[in-house]
Amino acid sequence: MENQFFVDSEFLSAEALEKKHRLETDPSCRKNHMEYMPGMEVIESDICSKVIEQMEDFDYTQYTAKDVKAALEHETCSIEDFKALLSPAAEPFLEEMAQRARLETGKHFGNTVYLFTPLYIANYCENYCVYCGFNCYNHINRMKLSMEQIEHEMKIIADSGMEEILILTGESRAKSDVEYIGEACKLARKYFRMVGLEIYPVNTDEYAYLHRCGADYVTVFQETYDSDKYESLHLMGHKRVWPYRFDAQERALRGGMRGVAFSALLGLSDFRKDALASALHVYYLQRKYPHAEMSLSCPRLRPIINNDKINPLDVSEKKLCQVLCAYRIFLPFVGITVSSRESAEFRNGIVKIAATKVSAGVSTGIGDHESKYSGKESAGEQGDEQFEIDDSRSLDKMYQDISEEGLQPVLNDYLYV
């Protein structure tokens, strides 16, 4: 498996350091990011071409206040209206956008807010993504939980009252193969009513296997829909293949998953274009697979080891709020998740306007739920976190805060019969 040596190395050899330097400084040393690697399934789909055509044609400087007002007056938000709402011209209309978004959210979701928590079961990774805390060249404590450890973590989380879990791994087939993830799904089904996955993209038959093991939905971050920027940030590994990642949600739906979630990591590239592409990715797939549940996440780049190497673009809370309101107006039926990367104050506010789902009791480390949930020292080793979180509230505290905002926290709304 490519790069397995680097994953396990505590210190890089001279040869590894030289390879890392070549990847960073000489694009000719990198594999073609648009070319599929052996074993990657190619599907026939026109979704990608539609999304990218719209994104490349999006000149948000051309929209005016008149366009924004017209978009807010229309009963149904068209793609052109959505573009206007994402433009700088919409910034003075944020209050009006929030009012419209709140109306749409209440119409389709009532006053409910769904709660879930992530569980990282491994942080080994074979990719060199310069902005990620898990990337194969970072000197972090790597760990993969055994099934006994996974069940222990799940029991601790379930005992807190949580009913939905999102299982995550680093992107390493060598260390976290599909069978390993499938066994984790089987365990999760014992403790939780909803099981999500955020793992490396896989083929349709593998998604079908994971669904049989108990997974309900799949989340994949495209990171950025700007393929040129993507190429400069993902220098090595399977994640480097941009089109394979793009089609992951469609393969998951073909594999029988009930739902899929989408996201760009706002700040890696032009956030307005990435927000447009993320929503259009949902929009076109929703029309092709009308039975599927779809949702959007909206993370901003958090502080990580190599922040200084990528010069992340600033996306203020006000701009993030604009994106979320535009999402809700354009896609009124779609779930919107706001992660613990954001502050408690921001999340408390946005769930009253546009967001429908938030995480609680969050850890992005490996094997540390016992210490974080009970204050006891965890018995075993712990793996390092992927990124810093801002909102560290427990499930009980999150539940209380949401209730005090006049909203109804929901732990599960899906019954298997």
HELIX and SHEET records of a PDB file:
HELIX    1   1 GLN A    4  ASP A    8  1                                   5    
HELIX    2   2 ALA A   14  THR A   25  1                                  12    
HELIX    3   3 PRO A   27  CYS A   29  5                                   3    
HELIX    4   4 ILE A   47  ASP A   57  1                                  11    
HELIX    5   5 TYR A   60  GLN A   62  5                                   3    
HELIX    6   6 ALA A   65  GLU A   73  1                                   9    
HELIX    7   7 ILE A   79  LEU A   86  1                                   8    
HELIX    8   8 PRO A   88  PHE A   93  5                                   6    
HELIX    9   9 LEU A   94  PHE A  109  1                                  16    
HELIX   10  10 MET A  147  ASP A  159  1                                  13    
HELIX   11  11 VAL A  178  TYR A  191  1                                  14    
HELIX   12  12 THR A  204  CYS A  213  1                                  10    
HELIX   13  13 SER A  227  LEU A  233  1                                   7    
HELIX   14  14 HIS A  238  ARG A  240  5                                   3    
HELIX   15  15 TRP A  242  PHE A  246  1                                   5    
HELIX   16  16 ALA A  248  ARG A  254  1                                   7    
HELIX   17  17 PHE A  271  LYS A  288  1                                  18    
HELIX   18  18 ASN A  307  ILE A  310  1                                   4    
HELIX   19  19 GLU A  317  PHE A  330  1                                  14    
HELIX   20  20 ALA A  344  ILE A  350  1                                   7    
HELIX   21  21 HIS A  369  SER A  374  1                                   6    
HELIX   22  22 LEU A  395  GLU A  404  1                                  10    
SHEET    1   A 9 GLN A 408  VAL A 410  0                                        
SHEET    2   A 9 THR A 112  ALA A 122  1                                        
SHEET    3   A 9 GLU A 164  THR A 169  1                                        
SHEET    4   A 9 MET A 194  GLU A 198  1                                        
SHEET    5   A 9 TYR A 217  GLU A 223  1                                        
SHEET    6   A 9 GLY A 259  ALA A 264  1                                        
SHEET    7   A 9 GLU A 293  SER A 297  1                                        
SHEET    8   A 9 GLY A 335  VAL A 338  1                                        
SHEET    9   A 9 LYS A 357  SER A 359  1                                        
SHEET    1   B 2 TYR A 128  CYS A 129  0                                        
SHEET    2   B 2 HIS A 234  MET A 236 -1                                        
END                                                                             
